[in-house]
Amino acid sequence: MSRSFPMSQAFVSPDRIRSLFTEAMSQMYRAEVPQYGTLIELVADVNAGCLENDPDLRERLAQAGELERIDVERHGAIRLGTADELFTIRRLFAVMGMQPVGYYDLSVAGVPVHSTSFRPIDEAALNVNPFRVFTSLLRLELIEDEELRGEAEAILAKRRIYTPRAVALIERHQQNGGLTEAEATEFVAEALETFRWHGEATVSAETYKRLHDAHRLIADVVSFKGPHINHLTPRTLDIDAVQARMPERGITPKAVIEGPPRRHCDILLRQTSFKALEEAIAFSDDDGAIQGTHTARFGEIEQRGVALTAKGRALYDRLLASVRSEVQVGAGGAKAGAYDDELAARFKVLPDSWDELRRADLAFFRYAATPAGIAAAVGSMLPGDPEALIAKGYLAFTPIVYEDFLPFSAAGIFQSNLGTDQQQNYATRSNRDAFEAALGATVQDELALYAERQAASLESALAALDLAGLPLKTVA
């Protein structure tokens, strides 16, 4: 005989747990980094102005189901030190309906980590709350000093970044298939402790300096009892406006916006940030009597555009590399204008209209039957060619938002907020197999996810037009 739970014991959805966690994280980070609150207010003002002044943008976001998610949208970033920490964070995020998507090797850009993004993958879940956490694992094998590498390994092996109760609730979720409302509330509070800032270093001032000299990010990962959230990023609809208005709010932005140039049809991801905080820390020497500072946590803003296909991404990567190889932007930003101008000039070869991007198979789109198409389908034969359906106004398309990250942009943000142009050429490159072994899972292919969403939307749209079974070819 099956046993049913009383209503009070019903499981809450992963979407709700994710939303509870996002709100709790936002409140915590606002208390820890006051400028984050200022940034949220600025982004809200800019977004409201964009929606008021651009009815077409508002309509497109509404049709795509994105309008309601803009205000709650956040992405965070953490840096872990061991395989065990990465393995457990995967299980923790699974409670919130978040899965590892994409593999990013930042060592090619001089940062000794490799990463993935934990996020929801279902379209409905994304529209409820597309919370993402860019999660990096320190690559200890890239520390050249063998003695320092061994010391870092020993330090990391001693720490426990998850509370016992958080682990117990993760296991309960796995065993029972969900959490009750009370358990979910407790889980959020316990999980939040992993991401909290701790002003006490677990190492001596001398050890911190040696880790810092090897790479500032190594010191950030190894020297504390937990990974602490490095930033929490809102989504803006006009990152150039935010960049220009940040100084009005007492915030100094980085020299250039990372990613593609400003365009009419936004692609992929553009990011900017303000300088990391210089936060007081107490070293382990003499019970914390020795004081110092640590610089790692910062504010970031992002603007998201359409996801590009493999063909589109190859063109993007080629264009970006051609600019980066010729124009270098220093920490002082003296060449920021030259970089922006060159970026805009090079990217003119990438079409800047939704239809051109679609026809050239450069970007992913969501298809839907229009009211006119559904009406015309009653008692009549519609053309079986998706292009003809689009031309007649029977089939509509909207861009699929890019939910993921760009490795060179992430590295650029990291480097800027480490307070240096420090670059290192690591001999060891991509090691996806080792990352996935530590993760205990295979990361999902983001391009495959976008392709599936595009194909599913086209199939659904054709079914609505009584054209189910039409051979599905690329609409290009």
C-alpha positions, 0 to 999 in steps of 0.5 A: 500500500502506497503512503501519501504525505499530508499536505504539510509534508509535501515537497516544495519545488526546486524552483522555489528553493532556488528563489529562496536561496537567491533572495537570501544570498542577495540580502547577505551580499548587500549587507557585506558589500554595501555598493551592491545595493547601490548597483542594484538601484542603478540597474533597476533605474536603467532597466525601467528607462529601457522598457519605457523608451523601447516598447519593441524590447518590452514586447519581445521580452514579454513574448519570450517569457523573460520580462518577469525574470529580469529583476530577480536575475542574478549570477554569482561566482565562487572558487573552490579548492578541492575535488571533494568541495566540487563534488559536494557543491554539485549535490548542493546545487542539485537541490535547487534544480541547477546542473553543471553546464559547460567547461571553461579553462581559464588557465589559457588566460593566465588564471589557474582554475577551470570552471563550470556554470551551475544553472537550471536548464529547463526553459520554464525553470529559467523563466522562474529564476535563472540563477547561475553560479560560475564555479571554479576549481583551483588547479593546484598542479599549476603552482610551480613551487612544489613546496608551496603546492604541497602546503596549499594541498595540506591547508585545503585538506583540513577545511570543511566548507559545508555545515554538517546540517547542510550535508544532512539535508542534501542527503535527505533530498537525495533519499526522499526525492525532495524537501518540505517547506520547513526543510527547504528554509533550513537548507537555505540558511545552512547552505548560505554559510558556505558563501559567507565572508569570513574576515579571519584567514586560516593561514599566517601572514607569511604563508598568505604572502607566498600564496599571493605572490604565486597568484592572487587568486591562489591566496583567495582560494587557499587562505580562508575557511570557505570560498565566500561569494566573489560577486553577485551580478544583476542583469541590465538591459543597457550596460553602456548606460550603467557603465557611464552612470556608475561614477554618479553613484560613487562607483568606479567601473573597470576600463572596458566592457568585456565581450562583444561591442554594443550592437542593435541585436545583442549577442552572447554576454557583455560584462563590466564591474567595479573594483574589488573591495579591500577588506580587513582580515586577521591572520592566524599568527598570534590568535589574529593579532596580525592584521592585513587586507584582502582584495577579491570581492567585487561588483559586476553587471551583465547584459545578455544577448542571443545564444550563438550557434557553433558557426556563430561562436567560431566567428565571434571567437575569431573576431575577438581574438583578432582585436585582443592580439592587436589592442591591449588595455592596461589597468589604467584604461589608457587604451580603452577607447582604442579597444572599443573602436577596434572591437566595433569595427571588426564586428561589423562583419557579424550581421546585426539583424535578427533575421540575418543572424537566423538565416545565416545559422549564426544564432538560436531562436525560439519559434511560435505559431502566430494567431494569424497562422493558427487562424489560417490553419483552420480548413486550409493548407499552409505551406510546408516550408518554415521560411514561407510560414515566416514570410506570411506572418504565420510563424514568429521567432524570438532570440534565445537568451544566452544563459552561459559564460565566456572564458576570456570575459570571465578571465578579464573580470578576474584579472581586473579585480585582482588589481593587476594585469598579472599574466602567467603562461601555464604549461598545462592546458585544458584538463576537462577529464580531471574536472569532470572526475572531481565533479562526479558528473559530465558537464552538459553541452550548452550548444546542444541545450540551445539546439534542443530548445530551438528544435522543440519550439519549431516542432511545437509551433508546426503542430499548432499549425496542423503541420506536425510531422513536417521534416524539421530542417534548420530554419536558415 
